[in-house]
Every structure is written in structure tokens, then in C-alpha cells.
Amino acid sequence: MHGKEPEPRVVQIGPRTFVTPGRLQGGKTGFVGLLESDKGLTFSAFTLEGETVIDRQALQVAARTKISVK
């Protein structure tokens, strides 16, 4: 169920990493995610009130990486 989780998650399955920022609406709390690329790739997630849920978790990426956004 990666991609439709109600809360932010980072899940590694084999060589692939699945990232979901959580639901924006429809739950108790809304979340947003931020991907940053500076000497690597990191993921952060925040509540709509600005509380940090995941703080700059490093993501493992290969030299040839494809990023899909849905």
C-alpha cells in the first residue's frame, strides 16, 4: 500500500525505495512531503501545522535513478 499510506513513510524493498508523504486530507492530520537534492536525496515530512514528522531521511539512490511522481 505504498503511496496511499495515511501517514508519511519511507520503505526500501530490494533496490527500490518507496516514499509517501501521507494524506493531505481525509485523516486526522494532513501531511506534506519534501524531496531535496543536494549531494544526495533526502525526504522530509511535515504536518499542515508545520510539525516535523520525518526530518531529512537520506534515500539510497543509484547512479542511474528514475523518480516517478504520482
C-alpha positions in Angstrom: 0.0 0.0 0.0 2.9 2.3 -0.5 1.7 5.6 -1.9 -1.6 5.6 -0.2 -0.5 5.3 3.4 -2.3 7.7 5.8 1.0 8.8 7.4 4.4 9.6 5.9 6.6 6.5 5.2 9.9 5.5 3.5 10.1 1.8 2.6 13.0 0.0 1.0 12.2 -3.1 -1.0 15.2 -4.6 -2.7 16.9 -1.9 -4.8 13.7 0.3 -4.8 12.7 3.0 -2.3 9.0 3.9 -1.9 8.2 7.3 -0.4 4.8 8.6 0.5 4.1 12.0 2.2 0.8 10.7 3.7 -2.6 12.0 3.1 -3.2 15.7 2.5 -6.8 15.4 3.7 -9.3 12.8 4.8 -7.5 11.8 8.0 -7.0 13.2 11.5 -3.9 15.1 10.3 -2.8 16.3 6.8 0.8 15.9 5.7 3.1 17.2 3.1 6.5 15.9 1.9 9.7 17.5 0.6 12.4 15.9 -1.5 15.7 17.7 -1.5 18.6 17.0 -3.8 22.0 18.3 -2.6 24.8 15.8 -2.6 22.2 13.1 -2.3 18.5 12.8 -2.0 16.6 13.4 1.3 13.0 13.2 2.3 11.2 15.3 5.0 7.6 15.2 6.0 5.5 17.8 7.9 2.0 18.2 9.3 0.0 21.0 7.8 0.6 22.8 11.1 4.4 22.7 10.5 5.4 19.9 12.9 8.3 17.8 11.6 7.3 14.1 11.2 10.4 12.9 9.3 13.5 15.1 9.2 15.8 14.7 6.2 15.9 11.0 5.9 18.6 10.1 3.4 17.5 8.0 0.5 19.8 5.5 -1.2 19.9 6.2 -5.0 21.9 4.5 -7.7 23.9 6.4 -10.3 21.0 5.9 -12.8 17.9 6.6 -10.9 14.3 7.1 -12.1 11.9 9.1 -10.0 8.2 8.7 -10.5 5.7 11.1 -9.0 2.0 10.3 -9.0 
